[in-house]
Every structure is written in structure tokens, then in C-alpha cells.
Amino acid sequence: MYVCLCVGATSQTICDAVARGACTSKQIAAECGAGADCGRCRRTLRAIIAAESKTAPNCLDSDCVSVDDERSVAQFSYLGR
């Protein structure tokens, strides 16, 4: 699934960035460009970070983003990730 149309980043691209240690939308933008242009995908980026952080405990420090929007996390999880 495409997450960021501006740079053509897919959910797999974002998950890979999180697996490599990115745990904020700014870190993801720096790594692959997603979220750096128009910003419409940032909510989805944060949902992916939250969903992936549950399986990647190295991304649970104070610098990581906390997501209040549980619907976005549930929606991302529902989409097959």
C-alpha cells in the first residue's frame, strides 16, 4: 500500500525505516522522504510507527512518538500488516 504519494513510499518502506530505528515521523522523512513534502501522510506514518513499535521494543524510548489515534493503528493493522 502506498503511504506517501509525494515520494512513492509504501508501507513496507516505512516499516523498514522503523525496523532500522526510525521512531518519529521526522526521522522517517529524513530516511526515505515520506512525510517531508505535503504532510498528508504523517498521521499514517505515526500509526505505522505505533503498530511497529509493539513488535520492535527498541523503539520505545522517550524520543518516540506516542499515538492517541487508535483507529489509525487499527486501520493499518487491518490492511494486512
C-alpha angles and dihedrals in degrees: 000000000000112000101174115033092183092070100014095246116166130206088257090056090053093045090051090051090051090048088054090055108273108140104164131058089243091056090050090049090052092049103044107000097248111143095013098102121044096353098222091125097053093096090054090046090055090048091052091047090052094046093046093044089065088063096035107054092180086078098062102094128117093271092063122100121251117216121214093180103089091171091066091051091048091047092051091048090049091055090072105272 
